[in-house]
Amino acid sequence: MQISQNWIASKEARLIIEAIEKSGGEIRFVGGCVRDNVLEREVHDIDLATNLLPEEVIAALEASNITVIPTGLKHGTVTAVLNQQPFEITTLRHDIRCDGRHAEIEFTNSWQADASRRDFTFNALYADKYGNIYDYFDGLEDLRQRKLSFIGSPEARIKEDYLRILRAFRFHANICIGKISDEILSACSKHAEMISSLSGERIRDEMLKLLSCSDYLVPTLVSMQKCDVLQKIIPDKVSCNVLSHKILSEVDSIVKLALLLRTTVADRKSIGEYMSSFLRLSKKQKKKLMFILKNNISTDLSEKEQKRYICLFGLELYKDIIKICCIEAEKNVGEIQKYMLFADSCLIPDFPISGSDLQNIGYRQGKYLGESLKMVRNYWEASSYALTKDELLSYAKSLLSKKIEKIEYIAKKV
């Protein structure tokens, strides 16, 4: 079998291969790019393996005027950059010892030894510059059957790196059909407690990649629950079937995580804070997660109400929260799509008034300014966003005049 896509013959890939070969090295494409090509999927990241040592790789690339970054010298990895495209190049290696989180490696000249340290058979595929594929552990057959197979004993490989528990479920959801083997499920269940030894960043990356899957996500999450793996990440019981709605193919992983968490009996703010901390979510990710957990809107909205929420939340957040609330209200795809079509066709101008504008007409900074700005905004929304800035400032002046009159009236009474 050969590579069928044109990325293998790209100018950038050719320049890297030529640079390594000029220095007497051998180099092959490896891992996801080869696997995804066999699956006829789009290839994103291109990784390569070589028998040259890291310092030899650096010298070879620099001699060909290729930018090189020593991204992981300890593990034999450098990154070549051509036309702003990164290519990871790793020296062939095998593991000397592993502790479940870190591996001590040794460089080697054996392609099969390098393949044997990889986790799953279909991740240990290599391809040369001609597109010829090298398959040391029947990865091609497992891809044909859409079957997940560890290289060697599942338990032994999991004990080398406990992240492989989550990777097993992620690759199963993304590639495979049918059930995960009992041997793999048993090994994952036996060592589920060790997930807590992993960093939040590693767990987050695997979970968000898993949640980005669509076709086999729900059965995979159910399997994770049955072998007590999901509970080591989300401490409260969740209803995985909520993610089976077709409309969710259009949302990102944070939205799916939020929907899962909304099925728990836990306090939403508390579990949102816990998950954000446990998974080391970015500020942006946490803000989105907490927003979706804390907000609810009706699923029977007039066009005026829809415009109001779009203006209040912003288009994308509105679309996320209305999808979630519609799913919880058991609306069908057609009903949800009506909201999406309206939202996408709805043009709402930016609110033309700011706090500075109110200060310019006599408001003082403080609580009343904020309250008045909100009243002006509500007045603008009630006009279907038709009022101009001058008309809104006139309304704001009237509010201020009434406030001053009230203060003067109270003062006279005193």
C-alpha positions, 0 to 999 in steps of 0.5 A: 500500500502507498500514500495517496495524498500529495502532502508527501511530495510537498516542496517543504517535505522534499527539502527536509528529506533531501537535507537528512539524506545529504548527511547520510541519514534515513527519514520516514513519515510516521504516525498520524499523518500516515494513519489518516492518509490510510483512512482517507482523512485530511492530514494536519500535522506531519511528523517524521522519524530518522536514524540521525542523532538530534545534533546531526539532524540540527546540523543537517537542517541548518546546512540546508538553511532550514530553520530548526528549533530544539523543541525536545532534545531530551527525547530526540525531537527537533522541529523544522519550520518551512513556510511557517509550517512545522515538521517534528523530526524525532530520532529513532528510540526505544524505552529503557524504563517508564514510571507511568508518567515519564520514559527514559529513552535510548536512541537506536538504529532500529525502525522496528524498535522505534515502532514497538514503543508506540501505543497502538498498531495503527500509530506505528505506521511509517512511509518513505519518500516514495509513499511505501508504507512500513507496517511492523504490527499489522496496523493496516489490518487493524485500520481495515477492521476499525479495531483498537489494538495495543502493541503488546500487552494492554496492561504492560503498555498502560503501566508505562504511561497511564495517559494511554488509558485516555488515549485508548478511548479517544482513538476508539471514538475517533477511528474504531467501530464496535466494542473495545476489547474486554482485555483493554477495558479490564486493563483500563479499569484496573489502573483507572486510579492512576489517572490522578497521577497525570497532569491536568494539562495532559488529561485536558488535551485528551478529553477535549480531543475525545469530546471533539469526536462525533460518530462513536463518542457516546458509546465510548463515554459509556464504556469509560463509565462502566470501567470507572474511568470517566468518574476519575475525571468528572466526579459526579454521574453524568448522562452520556446520551445527552451528547447523541443529538445530531446538532452537537456535531457543530459545537466545540468540546467545551460546549459538550463538556458543559452539556455533560456537566449540566446533567449532574445533580451537583451545584453547577458553579461548584462543578464548573470551578472544579473542572476548570481547575482540574483540567487546567482550562485557559481563562477563555475556556473557563469563561465559556464553560461557566457561562453555559453552566450558569445560563438558561433561556426559554426555547420558545422565543419571539424574534424580538427576544432572540435579537435581545439574547444575541445582542446580550450574549454575542452570536456564537455564545447565543447559538451555543446556549440555545442549542443546549437548552433546546436539547434539554427541552427535547427539541428536534434538529429542525426546530433548532435549525430555525433558531440557527438560521435566524441568528445567522441572518440577524444583523444587530448593530453595536450598542452606540453608547458607552459609559464615557458618553454618559459622563460627557453629558453630566453623569458621574462614575458610579453605580447610577451610571451603570444602572442608567447605561443598562436602562438606555440599552433596554430602551434601545433593544425595545426599539428593535435597535433603531434608535440613533446615538443622539436619540439615546443620549437624549433619553439618558439626559432625561433620566439624569434630569429626573434623578436630579429633580428627585434629589432636589425634591428630597433636599427641599423636604429635609 
